[in-house]
Amino acid sequence: MPSVTLSPKFQVVIPRPVRDHLGLVPGQKMQVMEYNERVEFIPERDISELRGFVKGINTSLVREADRVWMWSIPAAGWSTSQTGLTRRTLLRHCEMRTS
């Protein structure tokens, strides 16, 4: 593991193998964090570089019963008066789906 020296101006030079491996360029912005008694530099990336980075992720999930009420009816553009559904009916339906 390469080591670096902190200059009198509190600057460090990132070793060339690390720069090359991470694709860092001069003038690139970085987030600096203190974490568990160490300093971490996180390169800021252009949002276009993130396209497709979660391709193939499984997005199916079973929602908790209290979340189904909050999201399903308003998201569908319905109201409880239009559907005749009550909170208790929806909660019972969610319990049946998950068991």
N, C-alpha and C positions, 0 to 999 in steps of 0.2 A: 504494500500500500504506500503510495507516494506521500511524502509529507511536504508541507509548505510553511513558510515563515510569514508572520504578520509584520508588515512594515510599520515604520513610525506613523504613517498616515492611516493605519488600520486597513491596509489593502493586502490582498493575497493574489498570487498568480495561480490559476488553475492549470495543472500539468497538461501538456499536449496530448498524451494518450486519453485522458479524461475528456478534454475538449473535443477531440476527434470522435470518440465513441458516442458522445451525447450530441454531436452536431452543433456545438456552440459557436457563435460568431461574435466578433468584436462589436460592442455597443448593444448587445442583446440584454434585455431587462431580465432580472431575476427577483423572485420573492425570497426574502431572508427570514428564517424562523429559528427560534431557539426551542429546542425539543430535547428533553431528557439530558440536560447539561451539555448539549452540543449545538453547533450552528449548522443549519441545513440551507443550501441554496437550491431553489426550485426554478428551473428555467420557465419563463412565460412563453407560451406558444401561441401562434396565430390560430384563431378559431377554425380556420379551414383545414388545419392539420388534424383536427379531431374527427373529421368526417369518417364514419365507418369504424371507429375504434371499438364499438361495442356490437359489431355485427355478429349475429347469431345468438345474442343473449336471450335467455328465456324470460319473457315478460308476463307469462301466465302466473297468476297468484290467486289465492283465496283471500278475499277481504274479510276483515273482522266485521261482525254483525253491525256494530255501530257506525262503521264507515260506509256500508252499503246504502243505508238510509240517506246519508249525507250526499253521496255522489250519484247514485243511480237515477233517482227521480228528477232532480233539477237538470242533470246532464242530458236527459232524454227530452227535456222541455215539457215535462208533465208536472202536474201538481197533484197533491193527494186527493183533492176534490174531483179531479178528472178520472183518476184511477180507482177511487174507492178504497185505496190502501191506507192502512194505518201503520204507525210505527211498530206496533205489536205484531201485525200481520207480516211485515217485512222481516222483523227479527226472527219470527218463527220459521219463515221461509229460508232464511240464511242458515239457521240451525239444522234444518232438514238437509240442505245442500252439503253441509260440511260433515255430517255424520254418515 
